[in-house]
Amino acid sequence: MLLRQLCTGTAMAAVLVMGAVPMVAQAAPAEWEQPEVVAVNREPMKATFFNFESRDLAIKGDMTASAYYRTLDGTWDFKFSKGVEARPKDFYKENTSAWDKIQVPGMIQAQGEGKFGTPEFYNIKYPFPMNEPYIPHDLIEVGSYKRDFDVPADWSGKDVFLHIGAAGAAYYIWVNGEKVGYSEDSKLPSEFNLTKFVKPGSNSIAIEVYRYADGSYLEDQDFWRLSGIERSVYVYAEPKARLRDFTVTAGLDKTYTDGTFALEAEFAGQIAKGEVTATLYDGDVAVSDDQGGDQER
C-alpha cells in the first residue's frame, strides 16, 4: 500500500510539473503559403474596362486622355534579394533613391544584366523540392519596388483605385507607408481601393514581389519561369457612385435570324439614381441605342 501511494504521488507530481510548461504559439504561415488565401483587401474581379468621363473619350478608348488616369509605368527604384529573409523588410517607409532601377512593366530576370537572377525553363519538374504548399525560403527571389506618384487636387471627393495588370507569383502593396493588401492570380489584373491611403500631391507606393508562392505548384508545365510586374500599372479616380462591372450576353433569337443583346450592369459606392444607356457600334456606326430603366443603388 505504501509503495502504491508513493508511486501515485510521484505520477501526480510529474503531471503537475508537465502541466506547468508554457505553450509556445506557432506563427501563422505567410499568405503565400496558405492555399486558401489568394488576396487580401483586393477589389472583386470584374470585366476589363475603364469609366471615361465623356462619351467621346469612351469611343476613342484612350485611357491616357482621361483626366482621371495616371500611369505608373516607367522607372522604379528596385532591390533584388535572393531569399525571403534577405529582403529589405521595411523598405516601404525608407528612402530608396540609391537603389538599382527597373522598368515597369517588365520581367525581373530579363533586366539588370544578370544582377536580378536568371530566367529558368523547366518541363516536367518543379524548380524547387516538392513539399506542398511550402517552398524553401532561400529559393524564393524577392523584388522590392518603390516610386512616387502624384494625385491631382481635382480628384478630391472621388474614390482612387490602383490597377496592376499582372504581377507575381505573389505580392504585397504599401502606399505612404501603410499596408494596402496582397494578391496572387499572377496573370490576372488586380485592383485596390487607395482612397483612404492617398492625399493630394506626392504619394509613395511600394510593391514586394515573390518569385514563387503556393500557387506555383499549379504550374508544372514546360514554360519559362520569370517574375515581376509584367503588365501596366496605373491609378485612376471614379465618382462615389459608379459602374463597377457589367456583363454582356449576345445570342440569337428563336428563329436564328436576328441577334440578341442583353446587358447587366452592377453599381457600387454611394446610393444614387441614374440611367443606363447602351450603344452598339458596327465599326464607327451606331446600330443600336437602348436605354434601360432607372437604376438605383
ChimeraX commands (.cxc) that place a marker at each C-alpha (Angstrom):
marker #1 position 0.00,0.00,0.00 radius 0.5
marker #1 position 2.78,2.41,0.86 radius 0.5
marker #1 position 4.59,1.68,-2.38 radius 0.5
marker #1 position 1.41,2.26,-4.36 radius 0.5
marker #1 position 0.82,5.62,-2.66 radius 0.5
marker #1 position 4.38,6.72,-3.30 radius 0.5
marker #1 position 4.11,5.78,-6.97 radius 0.5
marker #1 position 0.80,7.57,-7.30 radius 0.5
marker #1 position 2.17,10.68,-5.65 radius 0.5
marker #1 position 5.18,10.68,-7.96 radius 0.5
marker #1 position 2.96,10.37,-11.03 radius 0.5
marker #1 position 0.79,13.25,-9.85 radius 0.5
marker #1 position 3.85,15.40,-9.27 radius 0.5
marker #1 position 5.10,14.60,-12.78 radius 0.5
marker #1 position 1.77,15.57,-14.25 radius 0.5
marker #1 position 1.76,18.84,-12.35 radius 0.5
marker #1 position 5.28,19.70,-13.49 radius 0.5
marker #1 position 4.47,18.91,-17.12 radius 0.5
marker #1 position 1.31,20.98,-16.97 radius 0.5
marker #1 position 3.33,23.99,-15.86 radius 0.5
marker #1 position 5.39,24.05,-19.10 radius 0.5
marker #1 position 4.32,27.14,-21.13 radius 0.5
marker #1 position 2.86,26.60,-24.60 radius 0.5
marker #1 position 4.71,28.25,-27.49 radius 0.5
marker #1 position 2.38,29.77,-30.10 radius 0.5
marker #1 position 3.11,28.84,-33.68 radius 0.5
marker #1 position 3.40,31.76,-36.11 radius 0.5
marker #1 position 0.82,31.66,-38.87 radius 0.5
marker #1 position 2.28,30.99,-42.33 radius 0.5
marker #1 position 2.52,33.92,-44.72 radius 0.5
marker #1 position -0.31,34.48,-47.19 radius 0.5
marker #1 position 1.80,32.99,-49.99 radius 0.5
marker #1 position 1.98,29.71,-48.04 radius 0.5
marker #1 position -1.79,29.45,-47.46 radius 0.5
marker #1 position -3.63,27.94,-50.47 radius 0.5
marker #1 position -6.95,29.24,-49.17 radius 0.5
marker #1 position -5.70,32.86,-49.32 radius 0.5
marker #1 position -5.39,34.38,-52.79 radius 0.5
marker #1 position -5.97,38.04,-51.93 radius 0.5
marker #1 position -6.31,40.50,-49.04 radius 0.5
marker #1 position -8.25,43.76,-49.46 radius 0.5
marker #1 position -8.39,43.29,-53.23 radius 0.5
marker #1 position -11.43,44.57,-55.10 radius 0.5
marker #1 position -13.75,41.86,-56.50 radius 0.5
marker #1 position -12.79,40.75,-60.00 radius 0.5
marker #1 position -14.62,42.43,-62.88 radius 0.5
marker #1 position -14.64,42.85,-66.63 radius 0.5
marker #1 position -11.73,44.83,-68.03 radius 0.5
marker #1 position -12.90,48.36,-68.89 radius 0.5
marker #1 position -12.35,52.00,-67.98 radius 0.5
marker #1 position -15.05,54.50,-66.96 radius 0.5
marker #1 position -14.42,57.59,-69.10 radius 0.5
marker #1 position -15.87,60.96,-68.18 radius 0.5
marker #1 position -17.47,61.51,-71.60 radius 0.5
marker #1 position -18.93,59.55,-74.48 radius 0.5
marker #1 position -16.39,60.93,-76.96 radius 0.5
marker #1 position -13.46,59.76,-74.85 radius 0.5
marker #1 position -15.07,56.36,-74.38 radius 0.5
marker #1 position -15.43,55.92,-78.14 radius 0.5
marker #1 position -11.75,56.77,-78.65 radius 0.5
marker #1 position -10.80,54.35,-75.89 radius 0.5
marker #1 position -7.58,56.11,-74.89 radius 0.5
marker #1 position -7.23,56.00,-71.08 radius 0.5
marker #1 position -4.29,58.40,-71.14 radius 0.5
marker #1 position -6.64,61.12,-72.44 radius 0.5
marker #1 position -8.74,60.93,-69.27 radius 0.5
marker #1 position -8.17,63.49,-66.52 radius 0.5
marker #1 position -8.76,60.69,-64.01 radius 0.5
marker #1 position -5.92,58.40,-65.10 radius 0.5
marker #1 position -2.25,58.41,-64.11 radius 0.5
marker #1 position 0.19,55.79,-65.35 radius 0.5
marker #1 position 2.76,54.27,-63.01 radius 0.5
marker #1 position 4.66,52.62,-65.85 radius 0.5
marker #1 position 8.29,53.59,-66.22 radius 0.5
marker #1 position 11.29,53.61,-63.91 radius 0.5
marker #1 position 11.03,52.34,-60.32 radius 0.5
marker #1 position 13.61,52.04,-57.54 radius 0.5
marker #1 position 14.41,48.33,-57.19 radius 0.5
marker #1 position 16.16,45.88,-54.88 radius 0.5
marker #1 position 16.73,42.23,-55.79 radius 0.5
marker #1 position 17.02,39.73,-52.92 radius 0.5
marker #1 position 17.98,36.06,-53.12 radius 0.5
marker #1 position 15.87,34.55,-50.37 radius 0.5
marker #1 position 12.94,35.77,-48.31 radius 0.5
marker #1 position 14.97,36.63,-45.22 radius 0.5
marker #1 position 17.42,38.70,-47.28 radius 0.5
marker #1 position 14.77,41.14,-48.45 radius 0.5
marker #1 position 14.64,44.71,-47.03 radius 0.5
marker #1 position 11.66,44.28,-44.70 radius 0.5
marker #1 position 10.81,47.95,-44.04 radius 0.5
marker #1 position 11.73,49.43,-47.41 radius 0.5
marker #1 position 8.24,50.83,-47.94 radius 0.5
marker #1 position 8.99,53.57,-45.38 radius 0.5
marker #1 position 12.63,54.20,-46.30 radius 0.5
marker #1 position 14.50,56.33,-48.86 radius 0.5
marker #1 position 15.31,54.03,-51.78 radius 0.5
marker #1 position 16.69,56.59,-54.25 radius 0.5
marker #1 position 20.16,54.95,-54.19 radius 0.5
marker #1 position 18.79,51.55,-55.24 radius 0.5
marker #1 position 19.05,49.97,-58.67 radius 0.5
marker #1 position 16.40,50.90,-61.23 radius 0.5
marker #1 position 13.96,48.68,-63.11 radius 0.5
marker #1 position 11.36,49.22,-65.81 radius 0.5
marker #1 position 7.66,48.54,-65.30 radius 0.5
marker #1 position 6.16,46.64,-66.97 radius 0.5
marker #1 position 8.95,44.11,-67.33 radius 0.5
marker #1 position 10.19,40.80,-66.00 radius 0.5
marker #1 position 12.79,40.97,-63.23 radius 0.5
marker #1 position 15.07,38.26,-64.63 radius 0.5
marker #1 position 15.09,39.87,-68.10 radius 0.5
marker #1 position 16.60,43.08,-66.72 radius 0.5
marker #1 position 19.69,44.03,-64.76 radius 0.5
marker #1 position 22.22,42.23,-67.00 radius 0.5
marker #1 position 22.26,39.20,-64.71 radius 0.5
marker #1 position 22.07,41.10,-61.39 radius 0.5
marker #1 position 18.40,40.21,-60.92 radius 0.5
marker #1 position 18.55,36.42,-61.33 radius 0.5
marker #1 position 18.07,34.40,-64.49 radius 0.5
marker #1 position 15.09,33.02,-66.43 radius 0.5
marker #1 position 14.52,29.32,-65.79 radius 0.5
marker #1 position 12.96,26.72,-68.09 radius 0.5
marker #1 position 11.53,23.51,-66.69 radius 0.5
marker #1 position 9.50,20.80,-68.35 radius 0.5
marker #1 position 8.16,18.06,-66.06 radius 0.5
marker #1 position 9.85,19.01,-62.80 radius 0.5
marker #1 position 9.45,21.86,-60.34 radius 0.5
marker #1 position 12.28,24.36,-59.78 radius 0.5
marker #1 position 12.05,23.60,-56.04 radius 0.5
marker #1 position 11.71,20.46,-53.89 radius 0.5
marker #1 position 8.11,19.29,-53.51 radius 0.5
marker #1 position 6.54,19.94,-50.11 radius 0.5
marker #1 position 3.18,21.45,-50.99 radius 0.5
marker #1 position 2.26,24.21,-50.24 radius 0.5
marker #1 position 5.73,25.21,-48.99 radius 0.5
marker #1 position 8.80,26.28,-50.94 radius 0.5
marker #1 position 12.21,26.74,-49.28 radius 0.5
marker #1 position 12.51,30.42,-48.44 radius 0.5
marker #1 position 16.10,30.62,-49.63 radius 0.5
marker #1 position 14.95,29.66,-53.16 radius 0.5
marker #1 position 12.32,32.43,-53.38 radius 0.5
marker #1 position 13.71,35.57,-55.01 radius 0.5
marker #1 position 12.04,38.81,-53.90 radius 0.5
marker #1 position 11.81,42.02,-55.88 radius 0.5
marker #1 position 11.21,45.22,-53.90 radius 0.5
marker #1 position 9.80,48.10,-55.97 radius 0.5
marker #1 position 9.22,51.70,-54.93 radius 0.5
marker #1 position 8.37,55.03,-56.57 radius 0.5
marker #1 position 6.42,58.27,-56.05 radius 0.5
marker #1 position 3.29,59.38,-57.87 radius 0.5
marker #1 position 1.05,62.45,-57.86 radius 0.5
marker #1 position -2.65,62.61,-57.06 radius 0.5
marker #1 position -4.23,65.71,-58.67 radius 0.5
marker #1 position -6.10,68.08,-56.38 radius 0.5
marker #1 position -9.24,67.80,-58.52 radius 0.5
marker #1 position -9.51,64.10,-57.60 radius 0.5
marker #1 position -10.71,65.23,-54.18 radius 0.5
marker #1 position -14.13,63.78,-53.40 radius 0.5
marker #1 position -13.61,60.78,-55.67 radius 0.5
marker #1 position -12.51,57.22,-54.96 radius 0.5
marker #1 position -8.96,56.38,-56.07 radius 0.5
marker #1 position -8.00,52.89,-57.25 radius 0.5
marker #1 position -4.78,51.10,-58.11 radius 0.5
marker #1 position -4.73,48.76,-61.14 radius 0.5
marker #1 position -1.96,46.16,-61.53 radius 0.5
marker #1 position -2.36,44.41,-64.88 radius 0.5
marker #1 position -0.38,41.32,-63.85 radius 0.5
marker #1 position 2.39,40.57,-61.36 radius 0.5
marker #1 position 3.63,37.71,-59.29 radius 0.5
marker #1 position 3.74,34.97,-58.32 radius 0.5
marker #1 position 2.55,36.91,-55.25 radius 0.5
marker #1 position 2.90,40.48,-53.99 radius 0.5
marker #1 position 2.18,42.95,-51.20 radius 0.5
marker #1 position 1.40,46.66,-51.63 radius 0.5
marker #1 position 2.04,49.68,-49.40 radius 0.5
marker #1 position 1.05,53.30,-50.04 radius 0.5
marker #1 position 2.57,56.12,-47.99 radius 0.5
marker #1 position 3.96,53.54,-45.58 radius 0.5
marker #1 position 0.60,51.87,-44.94 radius 0.5
marker #1 position -0.10,48.28,-45.96 radius 0.5
marker #1 position -2.84,48.17,-48.58 radius 0.5
marker #1 position -3.18,44.49,-49.45 radius 0.5
marker #1 position -1.95,41.32,-51.08 radius 0.5
marker #1 position -2.65,39.38,-54.27 radius 0.5
marker #1 position -1.79,36.25,-56.23 radius 0.5
marker #1 position -3.50,35.24,-59.54 radius 0.5
marker #1 position -0.36,36.41,-61.30 radius 0.5
marker #1 position -1.80,36.51,-64.84 radius 0.5
marker #1 position -4.96,38.43,-63.91 radius 0.5
marker #1 position -5.43,42.13,-63.13 radius 0.5
marker #1 position -5.85,43.16,-59.51 radius 0.5
marker #1 position -7.33,46.41,-58.19 radius 0.5
marker #1 position -7.19,48.03,-54.76 radius 0.5
marker #1 position -9.10,50.95,-53.26 radius 0.5
marker #1 position -6.49,53.55,-52.26 radius 0.5
marker #1 position -8.91,56.31,-51.21 radius 0.5
marker #1 position -8.03,56.24,-47.50 radius 0.5
marker #1 position -4.30,55.87,-48.17 radius 0.5
marker #1 position -3.59,58.72,-50.61 radius 0.5
marker #1 position -3.54,62.52,-50.35 radius 0.5
marker #1 position -3.43,65.33,-52.92 radius 0.5
marker #1 position 0.09,65.85,-54.23 radius 0.5
marker #1 position 3.03,63.47,-53.85 radius 0.5
marker #1 position 2.49,59.90,-52.63 radius 0.5
marker #1 position 4.72,56.82,-52.44 radius 0.5
marker #1 position 3.92,53.26,-53.48 radius 0.5
marker #1 position 5.90,50.10,-52.71 radius 0.5
marker #1 position 5.34,46.61,-54.11 radius 0.5
marker #1 position 7.07,43.44,-52.87 radius 0.5
marker #1 position 7.01,40.61,-55.46 radius 0.5
marker #1 position 7.76,36.95,-54.66 radius 0.5
marker #1 position 9.05,34.74,-57.47 radius 0.5
marker #1 position 7.34,31.60,-56.11 radius 0.5
marker #1 position 4.28,31.02,-53.95 radius 0.5
marker #1 position 1.90,28.18,-53.11 radius 0.5
marker #1 position 0.19,28.70,-56.47 radius 0.5
marker #1 position 3.47,27.82,-58.20 radius 0.5
marker #1 position 2.58,24.17,-57.59 radius 0.5
marker #1 position -0.16,24.58,-60.22 radius 0.5
marker #1 position 2.45,25.40,-62.87 radius 0.5
marker #1 position 4.08,22.02,-63.53 radius 0.5
marker #1 position 4.44,22.54,-67.27 radius 0.5
marker #1 position 7.08,23.46,-69.81 radius 0.5
marker #1 position 7.48,27.22,-69.89 radius 0.5
marker #1 position 9.90,29.97,-68.93 radius 0.5
marker #1 position 9.65,30.83,-65.26 radius 0.5
marker #1 position 10.08,34.52,-64.53 radius 0.5
marker #1 position 8.60,37.00,-62.10 radius 0.5
marker #1 position 7.90,40.71,-61.82 radius 0.5
marker #1 position 5.31,43.30,-62.74 radius 0.5
marker #1 position 4.61,42.19,-66.27 radius 0.5
marker #1 position 1.69,44.41,-67.32 radius 0.5
marker #1 position 0.85,48.08,-66.91 radius 0.5
marker #1 position 0.22,49.72,-63.54 radius 0.5
marker #1 position -1.91,52.84,-63.09 radius 0.5
marker #1 position -4.10,54.73,-60.65 radius 0.5
marker #1 position -7.48,56.20,-61.52 radius 0.5
marker #1 position -10.32,58.11,-59.88 radius 0.5
marker #1 position -14.05,57.48,-60.09 radius 0.5
marker #1 position -17.21,59.11,-58.68 radius 0.5
marker #1 position -18.54,57.94,-55.34 radius 0.5
marker #1 position -21.40,56.25,-57.23 radius 0.5
marker #1 position -20.01,54.33,-60.19 radius 0.5
marker #1 position -20.43,51.50,-62.66 radius 0.5
marker #1 position -18.40,48.67,-61.10 radius 0.5
marker #1 position -18.97,45.82,-63.54 radius 0.5
marker #1 position -21.13,44.70,-66.42 radius 0.5
marker #1 position -22.00,41.51,-68.28 radius 0.5
marker #1 position -22.95,41.42,-71.97 radius 0.5
marker #1 position -24.78,38.38,-73.33 radius 0.5
marker #1 position -25.01,38.07,-77.12 radius 0.5
marker #1 position -27.09,35.37,-78.78 radius 0.5
marker #1 position -29.69,34.58,-81.45 radius 0.5
marker #1 position -33.48,34.72,-81.45 radius 0.5
marker #1 position -35.55,31.53,-81.71 radius 0.5
marker #1 position -35.57,31.66,-85.50 radius 0.5
marker #1 position -31.80,32.12,-85.68 radius 0.5
marker #1 position -32.44,35.19,-87.82 radius 0.5
marker #1 position -31.59,38.15,-85.62 radius 0.5
marker #1 position -29.08,38.67,-82.88 radius 0.5
marker #1 position -29.99,39.45,-79.29 radius 0.5
marker #1 position -28.22,41.74,-76.88 radius 0.5
marker #1 position -28.56,41.80,-73.09 radius 0.5
marker #1 position -26.65,43.99,-70.65 radius 0.5
marker #1 position -26.49,43.54,-66.90 radius 0.5
marker #1 position -24.86,46.42,-65.02 radius 0.5
marker #1 position -23.54,46.42,-61.45 radius 0.5
marker #1 position -23.08,49.64,-59.49 radius 0.5
marker #1 position -21.02,50.34,-56.37 radius 0.5
marker #1 position -20.31,53.16,-53.95 radius 0.5
marker #1 position -22.83,55.59,-52.57 radius 0.5
marker #1 position -26.57,55.16,-53.09 radius 0.5
marker #1 position -27.67,57.09,-56.19 radius 0.5
marker #1 position -30.18,57.02,-59.05 radius 0.5
marker #1 position -29.39,57.10,-62.75 radius 0.5
marker #1 position -29.99,55.61,-66.17 radius 0.5
marker #1 position -28.04,53.12,-68.24 radius 0.5
marker #1 position -27.80,53.67,-72.00 radius 0.5
marker #1 position -26.04,51.07,-74.16 radius 0.5
marker #1 position -24.97,51.94,-77.70 radius 0.5
marker #1 position -23.89,49.14,-80.03 radius 0.5
marker #1 position -21.42,50.07,-82.79 radius 0.5
marker #1 position -20.57,48.39,-86.07 radius 0.5
marker #1 position -17.19,49.99,-86.61 radius 0.5
marker #1 position -17.89,53.73,-86.30 radius 0.5
marker #1 position -21.61,53.39,-86.98 radius 0.5
marker #1 position -24.11,53.18,-84.11 radius 0.5
marker #1 position -26.59,50.41,-84.93 radius 0.5
marker #1 position -28.47,50.27,-81.62 radius 0.5
marker #1 position -29.07,52.74,-78.82 radius 0.5
marker #1 position -31.06,51.27,-75.95 radius 0.5
marker #1 position -31.87,52.92,-72.66 radius 0.5
marker #1 position -32.69,50.92,-69.57 radius 0.5
marker #1 position -34.99,51.97,-66.79 radius 0.5
marker #1 position -33.97,53.99,-63.76 radius 0.5
marker #1 position -31.28,52.28,-61.72 radius 0.5
marker #1 position -30.80,52.81,-58.01 radius 0.5
marker #1 position -28.04,51.75,-55.71 radius 0.5
marker link #1:1,2 radius 0.2
marker link #1:2,3 radius 0.2
marker link #1:3,4 radius 0.2
marker link #1:4,5 radius 0.2
marker link #1:5,6 radius 0.2
marker link #1:6,7 radius 0.2
marker link #1:7,8 radius 0.2
marker link #1:8,9 radius 0.2
marker link #1:9,10 radius 0.2
marker link #1:10,11 radius 0.2
marker link #1:11,12 radius 0.2
marker link #1:12,13 radius 0.2
marker link #1:13,14 radius 0.2
marker link #1:14,15 radius 0.2
marker link #1:15,16 radius 0.2
marker link #1:16,17 radius 0.2
marker link #1:17,18 radius 0.2
marker link #1:18,19 radius 0.2
marker link #1:19,20 radius 0.2
marker link #1:20,21 radius 0.2
marker link #1:21,22 radius 0.2
marker link #1:22,23 radius 0.2
marker link #1:23,24 radius 0.2
marker link #1:24,25 radius 0.2
marker link #1:25,26 radius 0.2
marker link #1:26,27 radius 0.2
marker link #1:27,28 radius 0.2
marker link #1:28,29 radius 0.2
marker link #1:29,30 radius 0.2
marker link #1:30,31 radius 0.2
marker link #1:31,32 radius 0.2
marker link #1:32,33 radius 0.2
marker link #1:33,34 radius 0.2
marker link #1:34,35 radius 0.2
marker link #1:35,36 radius 0.2
marker link #1:36,37 radius 0.2
marker link #1:37,38 radius 0.2
marker link #1:38,39 radius 0.2
marker link #1:39,40 radius 0.2
marker link #1:40,41 radius 0.2
marker link #1:41,42 radius 0.2
marker link #1:42,43 radius 0.2
marker link #1:43,44 radius 0.2
marker link #1:44,45 radius 0.2
marker link #1:45,46 radius 0.2
marker link #1:46,47 radius 0.2
marker link #1:47,48 radius 0.2
marker link #1:48,49 radius 0.2
marker link #1:49,50 radius 0.2
marker link #1:50,51 radius 0.2
marker link #1:51,52 radius 0.2
marker link #1:52,53 radius 0.2
marker link #1:53,54 radius 0.2
marker link #1:54,55 radius 0.2
marker link #1:55,56 radius 0.2
marker link #1:56,57 radius 0.2
marker link #1:57,58 radius 0.2
marker link #1:58,59 radius 0.2
marker link #1:59,60 radius 0.2
marker link #1:60,61 radius 0.2
marker link #1:61,62 radius 0.2
marker link #1:62,63 radius 0.2
marker link #1:63,64 radius 0.2
marker link #1:64,65 radius 0.2
marker link #1:65,66 radius 0.2
marker link #1:66,67 radius 0.2
marker link #1:67,68 radius 0.2
marker link #1:68,69 radius 0.2
marker link #1:69,70 radius 0.2
marker link #1:70,71 radius 0.2
marker link #1:71,72 radius 0.2
marker link #1:72,73 radius 0.2
marker link #1:73,74 radius 0.2
marker link #1:74,75 radius 0.2
marker link #1:75,76 radius 0.2
marker link #1:76,77 radius 0.2
marker link #1:77,78 radius 0.2
marker link #1:78,79 radius 0.2
marker link #1:79,80 radius 0.2
marker link #1:80,81 radius 0.2
marker link #1:81,82 radius 0.2
marker link #1:82,83 radius 0.2
marker link #1:83,84 radius 0.2
marker link #1:84,85 radius 0.2
marker link #1:85,86 radius 0.2
marker link #1:86,87 radius 0.2
marker link #1:87,88 radius 0.2
marker link #1:88,89 radius 0.2
marker link #1:89,90 radius 0.2
marker link #1:90,91 radius 0.2
marker link #1:91,92 radius 0.2
marker link #1:92,93 radius 0.2
marker link #1:93,94 radius 0.2
marker link #1:94,95 radius 0.2
marker link #1:95,96 radius 0.2
marker link #1:96,97 radius 0.2
marker link #1:97,98 radius 0.2
marker link #1:98,99 radius 0.2
marker link #1:99,100 radius 0.2
marker link #1:100,101 radius 0.2
marker link #1:101,102 radius 0.2
marker link #1:102,103 radius 0.2
marker link #1:103,104 radius 0.2
marker link #1:104,105 radius 0.2
marker link #1:105,106 radius 0.2
marker link #1:106,107 radius 0.2
marker link #1:107,108 radius 0.2
marker link #1:108,109 radius 0.2
marker link #1:109,110 radius 0.2
marker link #1:110,111 radius 0.2
marker link #1:111,112 radius 0.2
marker link #1:112,113 radius 0.2
marker link #1:113,114 radius 0.2
marker link #1:114,115 radius 0.2
marker link #1:115,116 radius 0.2
marker link #1:116,117 radius 0.2
marker link #1:117,118 radius 0.2
marker link #1:118,119 radius 0.2
marker link #1:119,120 radius 0.2
marker link #1:120,121 radius 0.2
marker link #1:121,122 radius 0.2
marker link #1:122,123 radius 0.2
marker link #1:123,124 radius 0.2
marker link #1:124,125 radius 0.2
marker link #1:125,126 radius 0.2
marker link #1:126,127 radius 0.2
marker link #1:127,128 radius 0.2
marker link #1:128,129 radius 0.2
marker link #1:129,130 radius 0.2
marker link #1:130,131 radius 0.2
marker link #1:131,132 radius 0.2
marker link #1:132,133 radius 0.2
marker link #1:133,134 radius 0.2
marker link #1:134,135 radius 0.2
marker link #1:135,136 radius 0.2
marker link #1:136,137 radius 0.2
marker link #1:137,138 radius 0.2
marker link #1:138,139 radius 0.2
marker link #1:139,140 radius 0.2
marker link #1:140,141 radius 0.2
marker link #1:141,142 radius 0.2
marker link #1:142,143 radius 0.2
marker link #1:143,144 radius 0.2
marker link #1:144,145 radius 0.2
marker link #1:145,146 radius 0.2
marker link #1:146,147 radius 0.2
marker link #1:147,148 radius 0.2
marker link #1:148,149 radius 0.2
marker link #1:149,150 radius 0.2
marker link #1:150,151 radius 0.2
marker link #1:151,152 radius 0.2
marker link #1:152,153 radius 0.2
marker link #1:153,154 radius 0.2
marker link #1:154,155 radius 0.2
marker link #1:155,156 radius 0.2
marker link #1:156,157 radius 0.2
marker link #1:157,158 radius 0.2
marker link #1:158,159 radius 0.2
marker link #1:159,160 radius 0.2
marker link #1:160,161 radius 0.2
marker link #1:161,162 radius 0.2
marker link #1:162,163 radius 0.2
marker link #1:163,164 radius 0.2
marker link #1:164,165 radius 0.2
marker link #1:165,166 radius 0.2
marker link #1:166,167 radius 0.2
marker link #1:167,168 radius 0.2
marker link #1:168,169 radius 0.2
marker link #1:169,170 radius 0.2
marker link #1:170,171 radius 0.2
marker link #1:171,172 radius 0.2
marker link #1:172,173 radius 0.2
marker link #1:173,174 radius 0.2
marker link #1:174,175 radius 0.2
marker link #1:175,176 radius 0.2
marker link #1:176,177 radius 0.2
marker link #1:177,178 radius 0.2
marker link #1:178,179 radius 0.2
marker link #1:179,180 radius 0.2
marker link #1:180,181 radius 0.2
marker link #1:181,182 radius 0.2
marker link #1:182,183 radius 0.2
marker link #1:183,184 radius 0.2
marker link #1:184,185 radius 0.2
marker link #1:185,186 radius 0.2
marker link #1:186,187 radius 0.2
marker link #1:187,188 radius 0.2
marker link #1:188,189 radius 0.2
marker link #1:189,190 radius 0.2
marker link #1:190,191 radius 0.2
marker link #1:191,192 radius 0.2
marker link #1:192,193 radius 0.2
marker link #1:193,194 radius 0.2
marker link #1:194,195 radius 0.2
marker link #1:195,196 radius 0.2
marker link #1:196,197 radius 0.2
marker link #1:197,198 radius 0.2
marker link #1:198,199 radius 0.2
marker link #1:199,200 radius 0.2
marker link #1:200,201 radius 0.2
marker link #1:201,202 radius 0.2
marker link #1:202,203 radius 0.2
marker link #1:203,204 radius 0.2
marker link #1:204,205 radius 0.2
marker link #1:205,206 radius 0.2
marker link #1:206,207 radius 0.2
marker link #1:207,208 radius 0.2
marker link #1:208,209 radius 0.2
marker link #1:209,210 radius 0.2
marker link #1:210,211 radius 0.2
marker link #1:211,212 radius 0.2
marker link #1:212,213 radius 0.2
marker link #1:213,214 radius 0.2
marker link #1:214,215 radius 0.2
marker link #1:215,216 radius 0.2
marker link #1:216,217 radius 0.2
marker link #1:217,218 radius 0.2
marker link #1:218,219 radius 0.2
marker link #1:219,220 radius 0.2
marker link #1:220,221 radius 0.2
marker link #1:221,222 radius 0.2
marker link #1:222,223 radius 0.2
marker link #1:223,224 radius 0.2
marker link #1:224,225 radius 0.2
marker link #1:225,226 radius 0.2
marker link #1:226,227 radius 0.2
marker link #1:227,228 radius 0.2
marker link #1:228,229 radius 0.2
marker link #1:229,230 radius 0.2
marker link #1:230,231 radius 0.2
marker link #1:231,232 radius 0.2
marker link #1:232,233 radius 0.2
marker link #1:233,234 radius 0.2
marker link #1:234,235 radius 0.2
marker link #1:235,236 radius 0.2
marker link #1:236,237 radius 0.2
marker link #1:237,238 radius 0.2
marker link #1:238,239 radius 0.2
marker link #1:239,240 radius 0.2
marker link #1:240,241 radius 0.2
marker link #1:241,242 radius 0.2
marker link #1:242,243 radius 0.2
marker link #1:243,244 radius 0.2
marker link #1:244,245 radius 0.2
marker link #1:245,246 radius 0.2
marker link #1:246,247 radius 0.2
marker link #1:247,248 radius 0.2
marker link #1:248,249 radius 0.2
marker link #1:249,250 radius 0.2
marker link #1:250,251 radius 0.2
marker link #1:251,252 radius 0.2
marker link #1:252,253 radius 0.2
marker link #1:253,254 radius 0.2
marker link #1:254,255 radius 0.2
marker link #1:255,256 radius 0.2
marker link #1:256,257 radius 0.2
marker link #1:257,258 radius 0.2
marker link #1:258,259 radius 0.2
marker link #1:259,260 radius 0.2
marker link #1:260,261 radius 0.2
marker link #1:261,262 radius 0.2
marker link #1:262,263 radius 0.2
marker link #1:263,264 radius 0.2
marker link #1:264,265 radius 0.2
marker link #1:265,266 radius 0.2
marker link #1:266,267 radius 0.2
marker link #1:267,268 radius 0.2
marker link #1:268,269 radius 0.2
marker link #1:269,270 radius 0.2
marker link #1:270,271 radius 0.2
marker link #1:271,272 radius 0.2
marker link #1:272,273 radius 0.2
marker link #1:273,274 radius 0.2
marker link #1:274,275 radius 0.2
marker link #1:275,276 radius 0.2
marker link #1:276,277 radius 0.2
marker link #1:277,278 radius 0.2
marker link #1:278,279 radius 0.2
marker link #1:279,280 radius 0.2
marker link #1:280,281 radius 0.2
marker link #1:281,282 radius 0.2
marker link #1:282,283 radius 0.2
marker link #1:283,284 radius 0.2
marker link #1:284,285 radius 0.2
marker link #1:285,286 radius 0.2
marker link #1:286,287 radius 0.2
marker link #1:287,288 radius 0.2
marker link #1:288,289 radius 0.2
marker link #1:289,290 radius 0.2
marker link #1:290,291 radius 0.2
marker link #1:291,292 radius 0.2
marker link #1:292,293 radius 0.2
marker link #1:293,294 radius 0.2
marker link #1:294,295 radius 0.2
marker link #1:295,296 radius 0.2
marker link #1:296,297 radius 0.2
view
